Amino acid sequence: MYDVIIRNGLIIDGTGSSSFKGDIAVEGERIKKIAPYIEEKGLKEIDAEGKIVIPGFIDPHVHEEWVCMVDGSYELFLRQGVTTVVNGNCGHSIVPGPVENIIEYYWGNGLMSDKQREKYKKNFPNWNDFNGYAEAVKERGTNINFVTLLGHGTIRWTVMRGAQKRAPSIEEAKQIENIIRHNMEQGAWGISFGLDYVPSRYADLDELVTVARIIADYDGVAAAHLRHSIGIKEATEEFVEVGRRSGVRIQVSHLKPTCPEAFDVVKQAAEEGMKILVDTIPRSTGHCTSKSRLLQFIMAISDELFHSGIEGVKEALKTKEGREIIKKDAYIFAGDKSDKFVILSEDPLLEGKSIKEIAEIRNQDPDETILDLLADEKNYVFWLGGPSRADFPAEGHCESIVKNPYVCVGTDEIMGDIEDPYDWYELQRRGGFPIFMKMYLSKNVPIEEIVRRNTSMVAKHFNIKERGELKEGNYADIAVIDLEAYNFPSPEEIDYRKPLTMASGVDTVLVNGKLTLDKGQLKRTMAGKVLKRQN
């Protein structure tokens, strides 16, 4: 008798091969048998009639590395059919320890609030390196699997004692290398760069290549949030050059579909033999951001205010010179402010109005309006970008992107605050996989190809063994999806007052053979693992 049998489903194995109707038997952590019909019985039998049965999706770009220290359920991923995520993106790293050091970095980059910063220092288990992190996650538990990248930003910031706008010295470069090698030898999967963020953005091409060559020694992956300030296509070309010079596998992170030429750069590089993939956010609203978190972000992206802390930003808001610095550095001041709103306001007269509208009421410049709102004593949540971000538009992808076989989903789900969801959230990324599925089916991409791009293709690129494909002997990471019900509210349908909205249509998910979503009910099996790269 098997532990679990999934019967009568349309099996899409993740390789791109044609689907077929059949049964899958699971024993322990692994797939034991796949056949048109399995005569033996299962302790648990699941009827998948009318549904597709796929390998669990792999999301190559999220920021969930420490969320399990607070809540390891990861329901929002399970309800999309995701069983494995790649953490540690955009230069943000879970090493080097101690944990207080990592928390200070995350706080400095706006990725933890003041409240989280103090609480997590008291409550998080301590770790100093990748092995220690893996043990800490095992102790707390996770419902999904983690592939974990090291973050160049955190490592550089630690070694150079701050966000230094210069190249590392010979001694510092050696320290950076030692940290990377130590953690790669423990099973980390590669490195990520955050080339728009302090301090990774201070790294020139030579520094990036030097770091990438270390990762290439381990056949790891280098991922990058690109240096968008030089142009999307140009930034893509820069990172492709890193791959070309270093020989490392590269992952181009959350590439903007408003620049199809950048996707063409990736395709050409792949066709020339480079090991390269690109992920993109299928659809995004603007970020919904509390005032306190927004003040942190202004600090985090400013060369001049980074070292002065949130109080320095508040002081800058009081002077003409300080406001000019903020306007120069902060991305939120781009455009006419018609796509930036005040929501969840203590002032009902401002609720749901754009900054442009409020400026017209106040008869002032929109930049000054948002600065005044940041400087006053009231609390707001700002919606920066509104219902549809221009760089990840709701209308979807053009034909050349759709046909590009190296494109997969990367939801870029943000961490926010599990215990205070209104602090910082976004309203479409939690449905990235059903959005991509429906978008690409409507463009006549075969379902087998859609599944391949988001399972075996990602697994092979990252060298994740025995996952990403429904195959006898592989780990039983499996999702059962009702395709008709597989959905997520559109930007017009979703309510910004409901930051925890989740996808529909997935009622059964197995992670390492354990039913983690069963008849639509979340189970805290904590069957996920911090996976280790095999040397």
N, C-alpha and C positions, 0 to 999 in steps of 0.2 A: 504494500500500500504506500502510495506517495503522500507527501505532506499536503501539497496543493495541486489541483488540476484545473486549468482554465480550459473550458470546452467551447467548441462551436464558434470561435472567433475568426475573424479575417486576419490572418497572421501576416504582418509586414515585418520582415526580419531585420531591417536596417541596412542591408547591403545594397539596396536598389533593385533587387530581384523582384519578380512578380509576386504579388500577394497570393495567399492560398488559404482555404478554410481548413482548420484543424484544431488539435488539442496540444496543450503544453503541460508537462508534468514537472513539478519542482520537488526536490528532496534536499533538505538542509538549505544551504545558501545557493545552490546551483540548479540550473536547468538540467533535468535528468533525461527527458525524452520529448521530442516533437514529432507528431504523426497526424495523419488525417483523422485517425480515431485511436484513442488509448483505452484498451479494455479494462485495465486495472482501475481501482477506485482510489480516491484521494480522501484524506482526513477532512479536507476542505475542498468543496467543488464549487467552481464559479462558472456560471453560464454567461458566455460572452456573445451569444447569438445577436447578430445585427450590429456588433461593435468591432472596432479594430483593436488588435493586440500588438503592441510595439515594444521595442527596447525602451527603457526610460530615457527621456530626453536628457542631453547633457548641455548645460548652460555654461559657455566658456567665459562669461563676463558678469560676475556679480560682486557684491561687497557684503558678504555675510559671515566673515571669518570669526567674529566674536559674538554674534547674536546668540549662538547656542549657550553661551555662558549665562544668558538670561532666560532664553526659551528655545529649546532645540527641536520644536515640533515642525517648523518649516512648512506649514500647511499651504501657504500660497504657492510653493513650488510643486508640492504633491498634486494639488488640484489642477495643475497644468500638465501633469504627467512627467515632471522632471524628477530624476532620482540622483543626479550628480551635478555639482556646480563647481566652477573654477573660481576660487577666492584669491584675495591678495592683489587685486588689479589696481591700475592707475598709480602705481608707485607706493601704495600703502601696504605696510608689512607687519606680520605678527612676530618678527624678529628685527633686531636683537633685543633681548630682555635686558633688565628685568621688566615686568609688566608695567610698572610705573612709567618707564621710558616710552613704551609703546603708546600708552594712554596719553601721555603728554604730546606726542606727535599727532595722534588722531585728533585730539582737542585743538591743537594749533592749526590743523587743516580744516577745522569746522565740522569734523566727522563725529565728534562727541560734544554734547552740551556741557555747560558748567555742572549741572546736576549729575549727569552721567559720569563725568570726570571724577568727581569726588566719591560717588557711590561705587564705581567699578574698582577704584584703587583699594577699597575696603573689601569688596566682595569677590573679585576675580581670583581664581587660583594663580599662583605664580608660575612662570616659565621663562626660560632664557634662550631656548633655541627650538628648532622644528620638532625634535623628539619630545621636548617638554610640552610644547603646544599640543601635539598629538595626544599625549597622555591627559592633558587638561580637558580636551574635548571628549575623550573617552570617559573621563570621570563625570562630566556633565551630561553627555549624551547628545546625539543628533539623529534625526529621522532620515537624513539624506547623506550621501557621500560627498566628501570634500577633496578636490584637487587644489593644492595650495601653492601659489606663487610667492616668491620673496618680493619685497617692494624696494626699488632703488631709492625712492624718496626717503623712506624711514631710515634705511641703512646709511645713506649719504649724510642725512641730517644728524644722525647719532655720531658717526665718526668725525665729522667736521664741526661738531658742536654748534649746530645751528644751520640756518639757511644761507650758506655762504655763496656769494655771487662770484665764484672763481672756480678754477679747476682744482681737484684734489692735489695735495703735495704727493711726492713719491711715497712717503710714509703713510699718508692717508689712503692712497690708492691701494697700498698693500693691505691695510686693515680692512678696507671694503672687500677686497678679494678674499681675504681669510674668512670673513663672515659668510660670504656667499658660498665658498667651497665647503665650509663646515656644515652648513645647512643643506646644501645639495647632496653631500655625502650621507646625510641622514634621511634623504628621501624627498626633499622639496622638488618641485616640478619645473622651476625656471624662475624668471624674474619679470617684473612689470615696471614700466616707466610711466610717469605722469608728466608729460612734457609741456603741459599748460600750467602745472602747479609748482609751487615752491616746495622743495629745492630742485626737483628733477629738471625743471625748465632751464636751470643754469648749466646743464650738461651740454657740451657741444658734441658734434658728430664723433670725434675721436674718443671722447669719454664713453659714449654709448657703445661704440664698437669694442672698446676694451672690456667693458662689462659683459657684452654679448658673447665675446669669445670664451669667457669663463663658462658661461652657460652651455655653449656649444661643446665644450669638453665633456659634458655629461649628457649630451643629446637632449637637452631640455628645451624649453620654449621661452622666447622673449616676447612679451606683449606690450603694446603701447597705446595709451591715450596720447594722440598725436599732438604735435606742436602747431595747433590751428592758427596761431598768429601769423604764420608765413603763407597761409592758404591751404585749403584741404588737399588739393592734388599735390602741391609741393610738399606738404607734411607727409603724405603717403609715400612720395618718392624718397624723402629723407629716411624714413624707417625701412623701406625696401633696401636702400643702400646699406643700412646697418646689417641687414640680413645677408646682403651680397658680400660685404667685406668680412663678416665674421663667420659665415656658414651656419648660423643658428636658425632653428625653426622660428618663424615669427607669426604672431597673431596680431592683426590690425584691429584695434578695439573700437567698438561702436562708431563705425564709419558712417558719415552723414550721407543719406541717399540723395540729397540735393546736389551732390557732385558725382554724377555717374562716371566721369573721367577717372576719378580716384579708384573706383572699383575696377576699371579697365587696367589700371596700373598693376593691381593685385593679380588679375587674371593673366596678364602678360608675364609677370614674374613667375607665376606658377607654371605656365606653359614653357618657360625657359628652364624649368627644373628646380626652382626654389621651393622649399617646403614652407608654404604660406597659406593662411586662411584669413578671412575677414568676417567679423560679426557686426551686426547692425541692430539697432533698436527698431522693431517694426513700427511702433507708433508711440508718441510721447506727448503728454501735456507738459506745461510748465511745472516747475517745482513749487509746491505749496510750502512756504517757509515762514516760521514764526519770526517775530522781530529779533528776539535774542539770538536765534540761529543765524539770521541774516547779518547781524553785526559780526558774528564770528567769521562768516564767509568773506565779508569785506576785509577783515584782518588777514585772513588766510591767503588772499590773492593779491595783496598789496606789498610791493617791495618795501615801501616806506613805513607801513603800519604793522607789518608782520610781527616785529619784535616788541611792539608797544602794547599788545593785548587788546581785549575788548574795551577796557577803560580808555586806551589810547584812541580807539575809534570814536568813542563817545565824546572825548575831548575834541577830536578833529571836527566833529559835527557842529561844534560851537563857534568855529572860526571860518572866515572866508577862505583862508589858505588851506585849512584842513579839508573843507568841502571840495576844493579843487582837486586835492589828492584823491579823495574818494571817487569823484566823478571820472578822473583819469584812469584809475585802476579797476573799478568795479564794472563787470560786464552788464550788470542790471541797468546801467544807464544808457545802453545802446537803444536807438530807435526813439519813437515819439511817445512811448509809454502807454499806447492804446492797448497793448497786450500784457500789461502788468496791472493786477487788480488788488484791491483790498478785500479780504474775505475773513469771516469769523472775527468781526470787529467789535470792540467794546462800544463803538459809536455806530448805532444803527443807520445813520444818515450816509455812512461811507460804505456799508456792506454791499459787496458786489459791484462797486464802481471801479472803473479803471483810473489809474493815476492821471491820465490825460483829462478825464472828466472832472476829477477832483480839482485839478489845476485850473480848469476853466471856471469852476464854481468859485475858486479862491482868487481868480484873476492873477495867476503867477506862472512862472516857468515850471514845466513838469519835473525837471531835475530838482528844483528847489522844493517842490511839493513832497517828493519822496524823501528828500533829506530832512524836511520838517517832520514828516511822519516817523522817521527813524529816531529823531531827536526828542519827540514829545514823550509824555509819561504814560501813554495808553498802550495797550497790547493789541497787536494785529497779527493775522496770518496773511502774508503776501502771496499772491499767485503770479509767479514770474514766468510769463509766457502764455498764460491762459489755457483754454481748452485744447489748443493744438499748437505745438511748437513748430516753428517754420522749418527747422532743420531735420525734424522727423515727422513729416506731415501725414495727416490722416488719409490722404488720397492714395498713398502707397508708393510702390517702386516702379520705375520705368522698365521697359522690356530688357534692356541690356543688363540691368542688375538682376532681374528675375531669372534670366537665362545663364547668369554667371554661376558655374557649378561649385565655386569656392566660398559662397555666401551662406552663413548660418545665423541663427538668432543669438544675440547676446542681450539679455534684458537690461543689464546695468541697474538691477534692482538696488535701491539705496538702503542703507542700514537704518537711518533715522533713529527713533527711540521706541523700542518695543513696548515700553510702559507708558509712553506719551505719544501716540501716533499722530497727534496734531502738530508736533514740533517741526517735522520735516517729512514730506511725503510727495508721491507722484501718483497719477491716476490711470496710467495705461500700461506701465511696465509689468505690473502684476498679472497681465494677460498677454504677455509677449508671444507665447507659443501658439495659443489659439488664434491670435490676430494674424500671425505669420501664416499659419495653416490655411485660414480662410482667404487671405490675400493671395497666396500663391496658387491655391486651388482655382480661384476665380480667374487666374492668368493661365490656366490649363497646364500647370506643372503637375505631373503625376504624383499621387500621394506617396508612392514608394520613394520618389526622389526627394520629396520634402522630408520624409522621415530619415532617409540616408544622411542628408545634410546636417541633421541635428542629433545624430546618434553615432553611427560608425565613422563618419567622416571626422568628427571632432575627436572621438576616441583614438583613432589612428594618428591624428596630427599630434596629440598630446602624449601618445604612447601609453594610453590607459588600457592595460591588458584585460582581456576576457570580459569586456563590457562594450555596450554600444551595438550589440548584435544578438539576436535571438538564435542561439546555437547550443546544442547539447554540450554540457561541460562548462559553459559560461556562467557567470554570476547571474542570479535571477533578479535583475532589475527590470521590472516589467510594468507597463501601464496599459489599462483597458479603457478605451475612449469611445464614447457615444458621439460620433462625428457630427450628427445633426444638432446635438445639444452643446457641443464644444464651442464655447463662446466667451466673450467678454464685452461689457457695455462699451458703446462708442463714446467718444469725447462729448457728444451731445446728450447721451443717455445717462452718463455717470454723474453722481452727486458728489460735489467736492466736500460735502460734510461727512462722507463715508470713506475715509482713507484706507480701510481694511477690506474693501471690495475684492472678491476673488473670482477666478474663472469657474465656469460650469462645464459639465459633460464628462468629468473623470470621476468614476466612483470606486475604482479598484487600482491600487498601486502596490507592488511588491518591491521592497528594497532588501537586497541580500537575502531573498527568499522569505522575508517576513511581510505579512499583510499589514501595510502601514496606513493605507486607506482601504476600508472594507465596507462595501455597500454605502459608500458616501460618508462613513464615519471615520474621523481621524483617530488613529491609534498611536499612542506614544511608545512604540516598540524600541525606539532608539537603536535601530538596526543599522544605521548609517555608520560610515567609517571615515577617518582621515586616511586617505589612500597614500601610499608611498611609492614614489617612482622606483622602478627596479633598475639598479645599476647594471 
